[in-house]
Amino acid sequence: MIHTVGTDIVHVPSLAEQLSDRASAFAAQTFTHAELAYAQGASSGQPAQHLAARFAAKEATLKALDHAAALRQIDAPALAMTTIEVLRDERGRPLLALHGEASRFAESLGVERAQLSLSHDGDYAVAFVTIALTG
Ligand SMILES: CC(C)(COP(=O)(O)OP(=O)(O)OC[C@H]1O[C@@H](n2cnc3c(N)ncnc32)[C@H](O)[C@@H]1OP(=O)(O)O)[C@@H](O)C(=O)NCCC(=O)NCCS
């Protein structure tokens, strides 16, 4: 089994500013309905920190997939952010779900499993992704 990793850090106030621009399509182009609903309803009362972590997760996933593409010597396609989704299990652990083009690309790379960890504190949110590829 081969593993690749990706990580990303996001400044929460900068993301909040992008989200607050009502003329911008940023939120709809970046987050799924489920991600927006979770962030809006989270008990923290700070939706931007949850969305910043999810944005970091999407970028970290792109990095891990790009490393995998380099190993396989395949060109990585441009992926829409909404094709990479962060879901939660019954205990609140984050899960990665790939859709559409991201799912097809992962299949072409031989991705067996993708794992994600998130953290946020104050002004920053981080994500760490590992991808396991068939050998
Ligand atoms: C898991 C736990 C320690 C995280 O503590 P924390 O410092 O508040 O977490 P952070 O602020 O760094 O990160 C928050 C992210 O952790 C993730 N998370 C939450 N519960 C998690 C869990 N049980 N396992 C892994 N990740 C978890 C979520 O993605 C969350 O972000 P989100 O709400 O935006 O999705 C805390 O939720 C906890 O004590 N849970 C109950 C007990 C438990 O599950 N213990 C693990 C035993 S091995």
The ligand as a Gaussian input file, in Angstrom:
#p B3LYP/6-31G(d) Opt

LIG

0 1
 C      -12.350000      14.343000      19.982000
 C      -12.153000      15.583000      20.862000
 C      -10.999000      15.277000      21.823000
 C      -11.802000      16.808000      19.967000
 O      -11.490000      17.906000      20.820000
 P      -11.351000      19.443000      20.381000
 O      -10.061000      19.967000      20.874000
 O      -12.591000      20.122000      20.762000
 O      -11.307000      19.396000      18.791000
 P      -10.724000      20.501000      17.774000
 O      -11.331000      21.820000      18.060000
 O       -9.240000      20.432000      17.691000
 O      -11.277000      19.920000      16.402000
 C      -12.631000      19.910000      16.138000
 C      -12.843000      18.895000      15.074000
 O      -12.533000      17.592000      15.568000
 C      -13.293000      16.646000      14.827000
 N      -13.819000      15.664000      15.771000
 C      -14.851000      15.791000      16.612000
 N      -15.002000      14.648000      17.321000
 C      -14.044000      13.801000      16.890000
 C      -13.679000      12.472000      17.237000
 N      -14.340000      11.775000      18.177000
 N      -12.638000      11.890000      16.607000
 C      -11.968000      12.561000      15.635000
 N      -12.262000      13.846000      15.277000
 C      -13.281000      14.450000      15.907000
 C      -14.385000      17.391000      14.091000
 O      -14.065000      17.395000      12.720000
 C      -14.293000      18.793000      14.666000
 O      -14.542000      19.810000      13.739000
 P      -16.019000      20.111000      13.157000
 O      -16.952000      20.215000      14.322000
 O      -15.837000      21.405000      12.435000
 O      -16.332000      18.943000      12.263000
 C      -13.444000      15.928000      21.622000
 O      -14.472000      16.110000      20.677000
 C      -13.883000      14.858000      22.621000
 O      -13.399000      14.849000      23.751000
 N      -14.838000      13.992000      22.205000
 C      -15.445000      12.989000      23.019000
 C      -14.532000      11.849000      23.440000
 C      -13.822000      11.170000      22.318000
 O      -14.352000      10.930000      21.252000
 N      -12.580000      10.807000      22.615000
 C      -11.728000      10.124000      21.685000
 C      -11.226000       8.866000      22.384000
 S       -9.947000       8.103000      21.418000

